[in-house]
């Protein structure tokens, strides 16, 4: 069997299965006998208040921090007896804390690796392990700090050369050729990277590996200092990278677009043109991507297409996941996780994230597929 499939393949069939199993918006969450807020969360903005209560603890990707603020406010307005806690310690730290049992869910810019999935079978109740839910889609911007230059066009091989330290000066002919109207200075380039283990780094370097394999020969990496070129400045977390780029003339970096502030960002070469980041352009990459199989029917690990031909697509899109167990030990955990994850993936939840973080909403088809997976979260027998 092919290990990959288009993410939308089977959407209609899965929706029919959900309907047949009582997984509609109104019925969702009643299979295990506990009413939750999934109906109001899925429909996004109902006036009813849910019956769930308690504290739901998550930790992980700092890229989700702004989006999480929108989700927390929206969900807790519908569910005043619930507290959502989220510690943006980074993707690697979030997965580690979740697998150690220190949080009920993780946020991660990279899906669980095979060995981590095996660990999740020990961490989670039952034998199904954990699943990855792609709830947060956002462009990874390439912010830069160059006096007198407000816009910059960069082809994939040039971006790869800058971060691989083979293009080291701003007046390099490879950059100048793409920017004939810019006054590029004779100034050393300071490439800024994440110094911590980072799913943003993995997504960015995955793009470089696919789109510019001759310029970037390191593959997709999560930890720069161990596996990537040593030169350049390291920043702790997304905020550290943005701060370093903003403070250093001649600096360039990569970061979740929602957090770069007033820094300008480079347009990226796609299909013979240059595409600036936007939620809409980033969201289009998901339609061309593939969903990986092999763990269970409800996992949503996605292989993002980094080399589209369509010039309306921004190719450096971060796909950030919520990692949850298929089975939990307590009914409270089941109710809280199902209710919150249903809200996050709903039209209202995606709108809340877009408003607070500039993320790209997932499509209705993907929402329906994800809801089928969320409906499987249950109490261990």
C-alpha positions in Angstrom: 0.0 0.0 0.0 1.3 3.5 -0.8 2.4 5.2 2.4 1.1 8.5 1.3 -2.2 9.9 0.1 -3.6 13.3 -0.8 -4.9 14.9 2.4 -8.4 15.3 0.9 -8.6 11.8 -0.4 -11.4 10.1 1.4 -12.9 13.3 2.9 -16.3 12.5 1.7 -16.1 8.9 2.9 -14.9 9.9 6.3 -17.6 12.5 6.6 -20.2 9.8 5.8 -18.6 7.6 8.4 -18.8 10.4 11.0 -22.5 10.9 10.2 -23.3 7.2 10.4 -21.5 7.0 13.8 -23.4 10.0 15.2 -20.4 12.3 14.8 -22.4 15.3 13.7 -21.9 18.7 15.3 -25.0 18.2 17.5 -24.2 14.6 18.6 -20.4 14.9 18.9 -19.1 14.0 22.3 -22.0 11.9 23.5 -20.7 8.5 22.5 -19.1 7.9 26.0 -22.1 9.3 27.8 -20.6 12.7 28.7 -22.0 15.8 27.2 -19.4 18.3 26.2 -19.2 21.7 24.4 -18.2 20.1 21.1 -21.5 21.1 19.5 -21.2 24.8 20.3 -17.4 24.7 19.6 -17.9 23.1 16.2 -20.6 25.5 15.1 -18.5 28.3 16.5 -20.2 30.8 18.5 -23.3 29.2 19.9 -24.7 30.9 23.1 -24.8 27.6 25.0 -22.4 27.0 27.8 -20.8 23.5 28.0 -20.7 21.2 31.0 -17.0 20.5 30.9 -14.9 21.8 33.8 -11.4 21.5 35.0 -7.9 22.5 33.9 -6.3 21.4 30.6 -2.5 21.7 30.5 -0.5 21.9 27.3 3.1 22.8 26.4 5.1 23.2 23.3 5.7 25.3 20.2 6.3 29.0 20.8 5.0 29.6 17.3 1.5 28.7 18.6 1.7 31.2 21.4 -0.3 34.0 19.7 -2.8 31.6 18.2 -3.3 29.9 21.6 -4.2 33.2 23.2 -7.2 33.4 20.7 -8.2 29.8 21.4 -8.0 30.2 25.2 -10.2 33.3 25.1 -12.7 31.9 22.7 -13.0 28.5 24.4 -13.2 29.8 27.9 -15.9 32.3 27.0 -18.0 29.3 26.0 -16.8 27.3 29.0 -16.2 29.5 32.0 -15.5 26.5 34.3 -12.4 25.5 32.2 -8.9 26.8 32.4 -6.5 26.3 29.5 -2.8 26.5 30.4 -0.1 26.5 27.7 3.6 26.8 28.3 5.4 27.9 25.0 8.6 26.0 25.8 9.3 25.0 22.2 8.3 22.0 20.1 10.9 19.6 21.3 10.3 20.5 25.0 6.6 20.2 24.5 6.8 16.7 23.0 9.2 15.6 25.7 6.9 17.0 28.5 3.9 15.3 27.0 5.6 12.0 26.6 6.8 12.2 30.2 3.2 12.7 31.3 3.7 16.3 32.4 1.0 17.7 30.1 -2.3 16.5 28.6 -1.4 17.7 25.1 1.6 19.1 23.2 1.9 21.7 20.6 4.6 20.9 18.1 5.8 22.3 14.7 6.9 18.7 13.9 4.8 15.6 14.2 5.9 12.7 16.4 8.9 10.8 15.1 8.6 7.0 14.9 10.5 6.5 18.2 8.4 9.2 19.9 5.2 7.5 18.7 6.4 4.3 20.2 7.0 6.2 23.5 3.4 7.6 23.3 2.1 4.0 23.6 3.6 3.9 27.0 2.5 7.4 28.0 -1.1 7.1 26.8 -3.7 4.8 28.1 -4.7 1.9 25.9 -2.5 0.8 23.1 -3.3 3.3 20.4 -0.7 5.9 21.3 -0.9 9.5 20.3 -2.2 11.3 17.2 -1.0 14.5 15.4 -3.7 17.0 14.6 -2.6 19.8 12.2 -4.5 22.7 13.7 -2.2 25.7 13.1 -0.9 26.6 9.6 1.3 29.7 9.3 3.9 31.1 6.9 7.5 31.1 8.1 8.7 34.6 7.2 12.3 35.5 6.4 12.7 38.8 8.2 15.7 41.0 7.5 17.3 44.2 8.8 18.9 46.2 6.0 18.9 50.0 6.1 17.3 51.5 3.1 15.9 48.2 1.8 12.2 47.6 2.5 11.6 44.7 0.0 13.8 41.8 -1.1 13.4 39.0 -3.6 15.2 35.8 -2.8 15.2 32.6 -4.9 15.4 29.2 -3.0 19.1 28.6 -3.9 20.0 32.1 -2.6 18.2 31.5 0.7 20.0 28.2 1.0 23.3 29.8 0.2 22.8 32.5 2.8 22.0 30.0 5.6 24.7 27.6 4.5 27.2 30.4 4.6 28.2 30.2 1.0 26.7 33.7 0.3 28.1 35.9 2.9 27.8 39.6 1.7 24.7 41.6 0.9 26.1 42.9 -2.4 26.8 39.3 -3.7 25.9 39.1 -7.4 23.3 36.3 -6.7 21.3 38.7 -4.5 21.9 41.8 -6.7 20.6 40.1 -9.8 17.3 39.4 -8.1 17.0 42.9 -6.8 18.2 45.4 -9.4 16.4 48.4 -7.9 17.7 47.9 -4.4 20.8 49.6 -3.1 22.5 46.6 -1.5 25.4 47.5 0.8 28.9 46.0 1.0 28.0 44.4 4.4 28.5 41.0 5.9 25.3 38.9 6.2 24.5 37.8 9.7 22.2 34.7 9.4 20.2 34.2 12.6 18.9 30.7 13.5 17.1 29.1 16.4 19.6 27.9 19.0 17.1 25.6 20.7 15.5 22.4 19.3 12.8 23.8 17.0 10.1 22.6 14.7 10.3 26.0 13.0 13.9 25.1 12.1 12.8 21.7 10.9 10.1 23.2 8.7 12.4 25.9 7.3 15.3 23.5 6.6 12.9 21.0 5.1 12.0 23.7 2.6 15.7 24.4 1.9 16.4 20.7 1.5 13.6 20.3 -1.0 13.7 23.6 -2.9 17.5 24.1 -2.9 19.2 20.8 -2.4 22.5 21.9 -4.1 22.8 25.0 -1.9 21.6 23.4 1.3 23.0 19.9 1.8 22.2 19.4 5.5 18.7 18.1 5.1 15.9 18.9 7.5 17.2 19.5 11.0 15.7 20.5 14.3 18.8 21.5 16.2 21.1 23.9 14.3 24.3 23.6 16.2 24.4 19.8 16.1 23.6 19.3 12.5 23.8 22.6 10.6 26.5 25.1 9.7 28.0 26.6 12.8 28.4 30.2 11.6 25.7 32.8 12.4 23.9 34.0 15.5 21.6 31.8 17.5 18.4 33.0 19.2 16.5 31.2 21.9 12.9 30.7 20.7 11.0 32.6 18.1 11.3 35.8 20.1 15.1 35.4 20.3 15.4 35.2 16.6 13.2 38.2 15.9 15.0 40.2 18.6 18.4 39.4 17.1 17.4 40.3 13.6 15.9 43.5 14.7 19.0 44.5 16.7 21.6 43.7 14.1 22.1 45.6 10.9 22.7 43.1 8.1 20.9 40.3 9.9 18.4 37.9 8.3 16.5 35.0 10.0 13.4 32.8 9.9 10.4 33.0 12.2 6.7 32.4 12.5 5.2 35.3 10.5 2.8 36.3 13.2 5.7 37.3 15.5 8.1 39.4 13.3 6.4 42.7 14.1 7.5 45.6 11.9 10.5 43.8 10.3 10.3 43.5 6.5 10.3 40.0 5.1 11.7 38.6 1.8 9.5 37.4 -1.0 10.3 33.9 -2.0 10.8 32.6 -5.6 8.0 30.3 -6.8 7.3 29.4 -10.4 9.4 32.1 -11.9 7.8 34.8 -9.7 8.2 36.0 -6.1 5.5 35.4 -3.5 5.2 37.3 -0.2 3.8 35.6 2.8 0.2 35.8 3.7 -2.3 33.5 5.5 -4.1 32.8 2.2 -0.9 32.0 0.3 0.4 29.7 3.1 -3.0 28.0 3.4 -2.9 26.9 -0.2 0.2 24.7 0.4 -2.0 22.3 2.5 -4.2 21.5 -0.5 -1.1 20.2 -2.4 0.3 18.2 0.5 0.1 14.5 1.4 -0.9 12.7 4.6 1.3 9.9 5.9 -0.1 6.6 6.8 1.2 3.6 8.8 0.5 4.4 12.5 -3.3 4.4 12.8 -6.3 5.6 10.8 -6.7 8.8 12.9 -3.2 10.2 12.7 -2.7 13.4 10.6 1.1 13.7 10.1 1.5 15.6 6.9 4.3 15.8 4.4 4.2 19.4 3.2 4.9 20.1 -0.5 7.8 22.6 -0.5 8.2 22.9 -4.3 4.8 24.0 -5.8 4.7 25.4 -9.3 1.7 27.7 -8.5 2.9 31.3 -7.9 0.0 32.0 -5.6 1.4 29.5 -3.1 3.8 30.6 -0.3 6.0 27.4 0.1 7.5 27.9 3.5 4.4 27.1 5.5 4.7 25.9 9.1 2.3 23.1 9.9 2.0 23.0 13.7 0.2 20.1 15.4 -1.6 19.4 18.6 -0.5 16.0 19.9 -3.1 14.1 22.0 -3.7 10.6 23.2 -6.4 8.4 21.6 -7.2 7.1 25.1 -6.9 8.7 28.5 -7.2 7.4 32.0 -9.9 9.8 33.2 -13.2 11.0 31.8 -12.3 14.6 32.7 -9.2 14.4 30.4 -11.3 12.9 27.6 -14.0 15.6 27.9 -11.5 18.5 28.1 -9.3 17.3 25.2 -12.3 16.5 22.9 -14.1 19.8 23.7 -11.0 22.0 23.3 -9.6 20.3 20.2 -13.0 20.4 18.5 -13.2 24.1 19.2 -9.7 24.7 18.0 -10.4 23.0 14.7 -13.8 24.6 14.2 -14.5 27.6 12.0 -14.8 29.8 15.0 -11.5 28.4 16.5 -9.6 28.9 13.3 -11.0 32.4 13.0 -9.9 33.2 16.5 -6.4 32.0 15.7 -6.3 34.0 12.5 -7.4 37.1 14.3 -4.8 36.8 17.1 -1.9 35.3 15.1 -2.4 35.7 11.4 -2.5 32.0 10.8 -4.1 30.4 7.8 -7.5 28.7 8.4 -7.6 25.0 7.6 -10.2 24.1 5.0 -13.7 22.7 5.7 -12.7 19.4 4.2 -9.7 19.1 6.6 -11.8 20.2 9.5 -14.3 17.3 8.8 -11.5 14.8 8.6 -9.9 16.0 11.8 -13.2 15.9 13.6 -13.5 12.2 12.9 -10.2 11.7 14.6 -11.2 13.8 17.6 -14.4 11.8 18.0 -12.2 8.7 18.6 -10.6 10.1 21.8 -12.1 8.1 24.6 -11.7 6.6 28.1 -9.4 3.6 28.3 -11.4 0.4 28.8 
